[in-house]
Structure formats: C-alpha cells, structure tokens
Amino acid sequence: MKNLKSTVSVFLISSTLLCSVFSCRKDPAVIPEQEETVPPNGQSTEVRGFYLLNEGNLNMNKASLDYFDFNSGIYRRNIYNETNPEITKGLGDVGNDIGIYGSKLYVVVNVSNKVEVLDAKSGKRIRQIDIANCRYITFHKGRAYVSAYLGVVGDPKAPAGKVSEVDTAALQITREVTVGRQPEEMAVVADKLYVANSGGYSPPDYESTISVIDLSSFTELKRIEVAINLHRLKKDKYGDLYVSSRGDYFDIPSRLFVIDTKDDRVKKVFNTAVSNFCIDQDTAYLYSTEFSYQTGENEVSYKMINVKDETMLDGRFITDGTEYHIKTPQGIVVHPVTKDVFITDAKDYVSPGTLYCFSKEGKKKWQVTTGDIPAHIAFHYY
C-alpha cells in the first residue's frame, strides 16, 4: 500500500507540474469591455457614433477597438474581444487604419497582415482578408483599396509596394497594382486613385512621388514628383489633394503640398510641419509633432488652412489652453454635423490614451480614457 500511495503521489505531482507548464491548455481569458459615460451630446439624425481604433504597441498584440454612442453618451472600450470571444488572439498587432463602407467596418491591422471586416452595427467579425504589411484603406464604387508595404526595414533593395482592390460584396481581392516603395494614404478623385509613396524603409533614399492609378484598367498612369517621405493624403471638395511630407527629421523639414488633379501638378506649398490633418468643408485642421534628431524633442503645433482660398488661417482650433495638456496628438477628425473637433493623445505610447472633444469654438467639452495609442476614427451613420 505504501508503494501504491507513493505512485499516486508521484502521478499527482507530475500532473500538477504538467498543468503548470502547459497551463492545462486553457484559452486566454477574454479582456472585458469597459464603459464610461460622458456629458450628453444631443441626438443626431445622421451620425449614430464612431469607432476608434487604438494601434497598440508593436509586437504586443494590443490593438483594440472602442465605440462611442452620441445619443447615449456611453463610451465603450475594447468592444472587439467581448463581441468576438472565439478570436482568442484578439484584434491583433498594430491597428493602422479604419473605415466604414456600407454596412461593414474595415480594420487594417498592419503587423498581423490582415484586414478585419466587421458588421458596423454589432462589431461582429464577418471575414478576415489577408494582406501582408497592409497600411491604409479607402473606398470607391463598391471597392476597397488597401495600400501595403513589401520588403523589410533597412533593405535598400526593398521592392515597390502595392495596392490591393477588394470587392466589398464578395470580400475577395480582385486586382493588385504596383506603386512606389512603402505606400501610405490614398484618395480617389475622378476615377483615379492617388497613392502617397514614402520609401520609409530605406532612409535617406526616400521616395518622393504620388502614384496615379487608373481605376478602370488598374494600372499606374504616372507618378507626380512632390517631396520626400510622403504620408498623409486627403482630398478637398474642389478636386485638390493635400499631401504631407515628413522630411528626413534632420535637414529637410516636414511640409504640406497642394496638388491640382486637373493637371496633376504641385500648385502650392505650405511651409508648415504636418503630422496629421483632416478636411471638413472649407477648413483643414492640422497638427504636428515634428521630431528633431538634433534636439531629441517634439515641437507640437495646431493650425488651420482655408482650402478654398488656400491660405493659412490665424489662430488655433483649440482656444482654451487644453493643448498644453496633450502630450502626443495622434488622431484628428471633425464631426460632420456639429463641427466638434476630436483629438486623440497617445501620451507615452505604452499606457492608455485620451480622447478629447472640443466645440467648434475650440473649448473642451469632455475627455475620456481610450486604449493604447488611440489614432483612427470612423463615423458610424444611421
């Protein structure tokens, strides 16, 4: 009996050790959704709310999705995991862009090499589209267009990038086209897709062009010479494009360029640094966190441009001094109806960020805690 007891004891100890080593193969716990209520914003007959994509840190698998309901004033953090508990790894690694088209929400997850397609009302996953090193997304006539890097950082022979066309009904890639190295944001004007090429993998040998793609044939027509290390690209209602250059962080500063799409040429240069911007009606709202390797610091600024007259406006769109509490602005949008301005603050990049709402007069209305590195917002319409 003594030997039998010893055998059982050894078995139990061994089982305990195995269970400790392999965690008894339990699935990771689902991170619960959190809610917070902000001051009422009033009901809107057009805009239901918005989704906010938190990028999360590289290789940390911490991209997350938040949702704000304008009518209830409820801000919901981390809705993806609880809505999709069967996806054990969560949303993925580095959320890079987001957009709503029709009834579907598209989330570009860069390092996870995928575009998540969700139901825009429920946040429930519909399908995953695999695109390696995907970056940004835009839409036109039933198609989604996704830019993607190829190659690796520091490779002087990194290949040109590509844009994939996705049928938004079938959710299948239909065509692909080669563009410049490390393409970033895109915009469609008159059935032409404009793609900002950065060449960011191989400094100081940056790209300096915008690829112009004919959407009917899905071929590159030409490239517009602009400036090095292009990034943000937005269109105004007059058919012009505004594109930012990040410069080289040393001697060549960040600048903003205006492209006339009638003849595809640069027609204006704003000598101001730009990290991100949005255009609402006749106004472009922009901010900069220009980093200098010479000083080792960011210089933060907030400005506005009249896109109709193509002139810099006086003053800032934050007027109550709150800008001095924003450490690292990361995202910006304007409510299409109320004209409230939303700014996200990534802070130190490793802790939860903050979303600020400002009135059109520049006064802070409310703020709320977000996930890590809040950056991209998509309005959800009725």
C-alpha positions as CSV (number, residue, x, y, z in Angstrom):
1,M,0.0,0.0,0.0
2,K,2.9,2.2,0.8
3,N,4.2,1.7,-2.8
4,L,0.8,2.4,-4.3
5,K,0.5,5.7,-2.3
6,S,3.9,6.7,-3.5
7,T,3.0,6.0,-7.1
8,V,-0.2,8.0,-6.8
9,S,1.6,10.9,-5.1
10,V,4.2,10.9,-7.9
11,F,1.4,10.9,-10.5
12,L,-0.4,13.8,-8.9
13,I,2.8,15.9,-8.6
14,S,3.7,15.1,-12.2
15,S,0.2,16.1,-13.3
16,T,0.4,19.4,-11.4
17,L,3.8,20.2,-13.0
18,L,2.5,19.4,-16.4
19,C,-0.6,21.5,-15.8
20,S,1.6,24.4,-14.6
21,V,3.9,24.2,-17.7
22,F,1.2,23.9,-20.2
23,S,-1.5,25.9,-18.3
24,C,-3.8,22.9,-18.8
25,R,-4.3,24.3,-22.3
26,K,-6.8,26.8,-21.2
27,D,-7.7,29.5,-23.7
28,P,-6.6,33.0,-22.7
29,A,-9.3,35.0,-20.8
30,V,-11.3,37.4,-22.8
31,I,-10.5,41.0,-21.8
32,P,-13.8,42.5,-20.7
33,E,-15.4,45.5,-22.2
34,Q,-15.5,48.7,-20.2
35,E,-18.0,51.6,-20.3
36,E,-17.8,55.2,-19.4
37,T,-20.4,58.0,-19.7
38,V,-19.6,61.5,-20.9
39,P,-21.8,64.6,-20.9
40,P,-24.8,64.2,-23.3
41,N,-24.1,65.3,-26.9
42,G,-27.7,65.5,-28.1
43,Q,-29.4,63.3,-30.6
44,S,-28.3,63.3,-34.2
45,T,-30.4,62.3,-37.1
46,E,-27.3,61.5,-39.2
47,V,-24.5,60.2,-37.1
48,R,-25.0,57.4,-34.7
49,G,-21.5,57.4,-33.2
50,F,-17.9,56.4,-34.1
51,Y,-15.4,53.7,-33.8
52,L,-11.9,54.5,-32.5
53,L,-9.0,52.2,-33.4
54,N,-6.2,52.0,-30.8
55,E,-3.0,51.0,-32.5
56,G,-1.3,49.2,-29.6
57,N,2.5,48.7,-29.4
58,L,4.4,46.8,-32.0
59,N,4.7,43.1,-31.2
60,M,2.4,43.5,-28.1
61,N,-0.8,42.2,-29.8
62,K,-2.7,45.1,-28.2
63,A,-4.7,46.7,-31.0
64,S,-8.2,47.4,-29.7
65,L,-11.5,48.9,-30.8
66,D,-13.6,51.4,-28.9
67,Y,-17.1,52.8,-29.7
68,F,-18.8,56.0,-28.8
69,D,-22.6,56.4,-29.0
70,F,-23.6,60.1,-29.4
71,N,-27.2,59.6,-28.2
72,S,-26.5,57.7,-25.0
73,G,-23.1,59.4,-24.3
74,I,-21.7,55.9,-23.5
75,Y,-18.1,55.3,-24.5
76,R,-17.3,51.5,-24.7
77,R,-13.7,50.4,-24.5
78,N,-12.3,47.2,-26.0
79,I,-15.5,46.0,-27.7
80,Y,-13.8,43.6,-30.2
81,N,-12.8,40.9,-27.7
82,E,-16.1,40.6,-25.9
83,T,-18.1,40.7,-29.2
84,N,-15.8,38.1,-30.8
85,P,-14.7,35.8,-27.9
86,E,-13.9,33.0,-30.3
87,I,-11.0,35.1,-31.7
88,T,-8.6,34.1,-28.9
89,K,-5.7,36.4,-30.1
90,G,-7.9,39.5,-30.1
91,L,-7.8,42.2,-32.8
92,G,-4.1,41.8,-33.5
93,D,-0.9,43.7,-33.7
94,V,-0.8,47.4,-34.6
95,G,-4.2,48.8,-35.8
96,N,-3.2,51.1,-38.7
97,D,-6.4,52.3,-40.3
98,I,-10.2,52.0,-40.1
99,G,-13.1,52.8,-42.4
100,I,-16.9,52.2,-42.8
101,Y,-18.3,51.4,-46.2
102,G,-22.0,50.4,-46.5
103,S,-22.9,48.1,-43.6
104,K,-19.3,46.9,-43.0
105,L,-16.4,48.2,-40.8
106,Y,-12.9,47.6,-42.1
107,V,-10.0,47.5,-39.7
108,V,-6.5,47.4,-41.1
109,V,-4.1,45.5,-38.8
110,N,-0.6,46.1,-40.1
111,V,1.8,43.6,-38.4
112,S,-0.9,40.9,-38.3
113,N,-1.1,41.2,-42.1
114,K,-4.9,41.4,-42.3
115,V,-8.0,43.5,-42.8
116,E,-10.7,42.6,-40.4
117,V,-14.2,43.0,-41.8
118,L,-16.9,43.5,-39.1
119,D,-20.6,44.2,-39.1
120,A,-20.8,48.0,-38.5
121,K,-23.7,47.8,-36.1
122,S,-22.6,44.9,-33.9
123,G,-18.8,44.8,-34.3
124,K,-19.1,41.1,-35.1
125,R,-16.4,39.7,-37.4
126,I,-17.6,38.8,-40.9
127,R,-14.4,37.8,-42.5
128,Q,-10.6,38.3,-42.5
129,I,-8.8,39.4,-45.6
130,D,-5.1,38.5,-45.6
131,I,-2.8,41.3,-47.0
132,A,0.8,41.4,-45.9
133,N,2.0,44.6,-44.3
134,C,-1.2,46.4,-45.0
135,R,-1.3,50.2,-44.2
136,Y,-4.3,52.3,-45.2
137,I,-7.7,51.8,-46.8
138,T,-10.1,53.9,-48.9
139,F,-13.3,53.1,-50.9
140,H,-14.9,53.9,-54.3
141,K,-17.8,52.4,-56.2
142,G,-18.1,49.1,-54.4
143,R,-14.4,48.5,-54.0
144,A,-12.0,48.9,-51.1
145,Y,-8.3,49.8,-51.8
146,V,-5.6,48.8,-49.4
147,S,-2.0,50.0,-49.6
148,A,0.8,47.7,-48.5
149,Y,4.5,47.8,-47.9
150,L,6.7,45.0,-49.2
151,G,10.2,44.1,-48.1
152,V,11.8,44.8,-44.7
153,V,13.1,47.8,-42.8
154,G,16.6,48.8,-43.8
155,D,16.6,46.8,-47.0
156,P,18.0,49.2,-49.7
157,K,16.6,46.7,-52.3
158,A,13.1,46.6,-50.8
159,P,10.6,46.1,-53.6
160,A,8.0,48.5,-54.7
161,G,4.7,48.5,-52.7
162,K,1.3,47.6,-53.9
163,V,-2.4,48.4,-53.7
164,S,-5.0,45.6,-53.5
165,E,-8.5,46.1,-54.7
166,V,-11.2,44.3,-52.7
167,D,-14.7,43.6,-53.8
168,T,-16.8,44.8,-50.8
169,A,-19.7,42.4,-51.6
170,A,-17.6,39.2,-52.1
171,L,-14.9,40.4,-49.8
172,Q,-12.3,39.0,-52.1
173,I,-9.1,40.6,-53.6
174,T,-9.9,41.2,-57.3
175,R,-6.8,43.0,-58.6
176,E,-3.4,44.4,-57.5
177,V,-1.2,47.1,-58.8
178,T,2.5,48.0,-58.1
179,V,3.1,51.5,-56.9
180,G,6.1,53.2,-55.2
181,R,8.1,52.0,-52.2
182,Q,6.2,51.8,-48.9
183,P,2.9,53.4,-50.0
184,E,0.8,55.2,-47.3
185,E,-2.5,57.1,-47.5
186,M,-4.7,57.2,-50.7
187,A,-7.6,59.2,-52.2
188,V,-9.8,58.8,-55.2
189,V,-10.6,61.8,-57.5
190,A,-12.5,61.3,-60.8
191,D,-11.9,57.6,-61.0
192,K,-8.2,57.9,-60.4
193,L,-6.5,56.6,-57.2
194,Y,-3.7,58.7,-55.8
195,V,-1.2,57.0,-53.6
196,A,1.4,58.7,-51.4
197,N,4.7,56.8,-51.6
198,S,7.2,57.2,-48.7
199,G,10.2,54.9,-49.2
200,G,10.4,54.9,-45.4
201,Y,12.2,51.6,-45.2
202,S,15.5,53.0,-46.7
203,P,16.4,56.4,-45.4
204,P,17.9,58.6,-46.7
205,D,16.8,57.1,-50.0
206,Y,13.2,58.1,-49.6
207,E,10.5,58.0,-52.3
208,S,9.2,61.4,-53.4
209,T,6.2,60.7,-55.6
210,I,2.4,60.1,-55.7
211,S,1.4,57.2,-57.9
212,V,-1.7,57.9,-60.1
213,I,-3.7,54.8,-60.8
214,D,-6.4,54.5,-63.5
215,L,-9.2,52.5,-61.7
216,S,-10.8,51.1,-64.9
217,S,-7.6,49.4,-66.0
218,F,-6.0,49.3,-62.6
219,T,-2.6,50.4,-64.0
220,E,-0.2,53.1,-62.9
221,L,-0.5,56.0,-65.3
222,K,2.3,58.1,-63.9
223,R,4.0,59.5,-60.8
224,I,3.8,63.1,-59.6
225,E,7.1,64.4,-58.1
226,V,6.3,66.1,-54.8
227,A,8.8,65.7,-51.9
228,I,10.5,63.0,-49.9
229,N,8.8,60.7,-47.4
230,L,5.2,61.3,-48.2
231,H,2.5,60.2,-45.7
232,R,-1.0,61.8,-45.3
233,L,-3.1,62.3,-48.4
234,K,-6.6,64.0,-48.3
235,K,-8.9,65.5,-51.0
236,D,-11.0,68.6,-50.7
237,K,-14.3,69.3,-52.3
238,Y,-12.6,71.3,-55.1
239,G,-10.7,68.4,-56.6
240,D,-7.4,69.3,-55.0
241,L,-5.2,66.9,-52.9
242,Y,-3.3,67.9,-49.8
243,V,-0.3,65.7,-49.1
244,S,2.2,65.8,-46.2
245,S,5.9,65.2,-46.4
246,R,7.6,64.0,-43.2
247,G,11.0,65.3,-44.4
248,D,14.1,63.5,-43.2
249,Y,14.0,64.5,-39.5
250,F,17.3,66.2,-39.9
251,D,17.8,68.9,-42.5
252,I,14.7,68.6,-44.6
253,P,11.6,69.7,-42.7
254,S,8.0,68.5,-42.9
255,R,5.8,70.4,-45.3
256,L,2.3,70.3,-46.8
257,F,1.7,70.3,-50.6
258,V,-1.4,71.0,-52.7
259,I,-1.9,69.0,-55.9
260,D,-4.1,70.2,-58.7
261,T,-5.7,67.0,-60.0
262,K,-6.8,68.6,-63.3
263,D,-3.1,68.6,-64.5
264,D,-1.6,66.5,-61.6
265,R,1.0,69.1,-60.5
266,V,2.0,70.7,-57.3
267,K,0.4,74.2,-57.2
268,K,1.1,75.3,-53.6
269,V,3.5,74.6,-50.7
270,F,2.7,75.4,-47.1
271,N,5.9,75.8,-45.1
272,T,4.5,74.2,-42.0
273,A,5.1,70.8,-40.4
274,V,2.2,68.3,-40.5
275,S,1.9,65.0,-38.7
276,N,-1.8,64.5,-39.4
277,F,-4.8,66.5,-40.6
278,C,-8.4,66.3,-41.7
279,I,-10.5,68.4,-44.1
280,D,-14.1,69.5,-43.3
281,Q,-15.9,71.7,-45.8
282,D,-13.5,74.6,-46.4
283,T,-11.2,74.1,-43.4
284,A,-8.2,71.8,-42.9
285,Y,-7.4,71.1,-39.3
286,L,-3.8,70.0,-38.8
287,Y,-1.3,69.3,-36.0
288,S,2.3,68.5,-35.9
289,T,4.6,66.6,-33.5
290,E,7.7,67.2,-35.5
291,F,10.6,65.3,-34.1
292,S,14.2,66.5,-34.5
293,Y,17.1,64.2,-34.0
294,Q,19.2,67.3,-33.4
295,T,17.2,68.3,-30.3
296,G,15.7,65.0,-29.4
297,E,12.3,66.6,-28.8
298,N,9.0,67.1,-30.5
299,E,7.7,70.5,-31.4
300,V,3.9,70.4,-31.2
301,S,1.7,72.9,-33.1
302,Y,-2.0,73.2,-34.1
303,K,-3.1,75.2,-37.2
304,M,-5.9,75.7,-39.7
305,I,-6.0,76.2,-43.5
306,N,-8.8,77.6,-45.7
307,V,-8.7,75.1,-48.5
308,K,-11.0,77.2,-50.8
309,D,-8.6,80.2,-50.8
310,E,-5.5,78.0,-50.0
311,T,-4.5,80.3,-47.2
312,M,-3.2,79.7,-43.6
313,L,-5.7,81.0,-41.0
314,D,-4.9,82.9,-37.9
315,G,-5.2,81.2,-34.5
316,R,-5.7,77.6,-33.4
317,F,-8.7,75.3,-33.3
318,I,-8.0,74.7,-29.6
319,T,-8.6,78.0,-27.8
320,D,-8.9,77.2,-24.1
321,G,-5.3,76.1,-23.3
322,T,-6.1,72.4,-23.3
323,E,-3.4,71.8,-26.0
324,Y,-0.8,72.1,-23.3
325,H,-2.2,69.0,-21.6
326,I,-2.0,67.0,-24.8
327,K,1.4,65.3,-24.9
328,T,1.3,63.3,-28.2
329,P,-1.6,64.1,-30.6
330,Q,-2.2,61.0,-32.7
331,G,-5.5,61.4,-34.4
332,I,-8.0,64.1,-35.6
333,V,-11.5,64.2,-37.0
334,V,-14.3,66.7,-37.2
335,H,-17.9,65.8,-36.6
336,P,-19.7,66.3,-39.9
337,V,-22.8,67.9,-38.3
338,T,-21.9,69.6,-35.0
339,K,-18.3,70.5,-36.2
340,D,-16.9,69.3,-32.8
341,V,-13.2,68.5,-33.2
342,F,-11.9,65.2,-31.8
343,I,-8.2,64.9,-30.9
344,T,-6.5,61.7,-29.5
345,D,-3.5,61.8,-27.2
346,A,-1.2,58.7,-27.3
347,K,0.8,60.1,-24.3
348,D,3.8,57.8,-23.7
349,Y,2.7,55.1,-26.2
350,V,2.6,52.4,-23.6
351,S,-0.3,53.4,-21.4
352,P,-4.0,54.1,-22.1
353,G,-4.5,57.3,-24.1
354,T,-7.1,60.1,-24.0
355,L,-9.8,61.3,-26.5
356,Y,-10.7,65.0,-26.3
357,C,-13.8,66.6,-27.7
358,F,-13.7,70.3,-28.5
359,S,-16.6,72.5,-29.6
360,K,-16.3,74.4,-32.9
361,E,-15.2,77.4,-30.8
362,G,-12.2,75.4,-29.5
363,K,-13.4,74.8,-25.9
364,K,-13.1,71.4,-24.4
365,K,-16.4,69.7,-23.9
366,W,-15.2,66.3,-22.5
367,Q,-12.5,63.8,-22.4
368,V,-12.4,60.0,-22.0
369,T,-9.8,57.3,-21.5
370,T,-9.1,55.1,-24.5
371,G,-6.9,52.1,-25.3
372,D,-3.2,52.3,-26.0
373,I,-2.2,54.7,-28.9
374,P,-5.7,55.9,-30.0
375,A,-5.3,57.0,-33.6
376,H,-8.0,56.4,-36.1
377,I,-11.7,57.3,-36.1
378,A,-14.6,56.3,-38.4
379,F,-18.0,57.9,-38.1
380,H,-21.0,55.5,-37.9
381,Y,-24.0,56.8,-39.7
382,Y,-27.7,55.7,-39.5
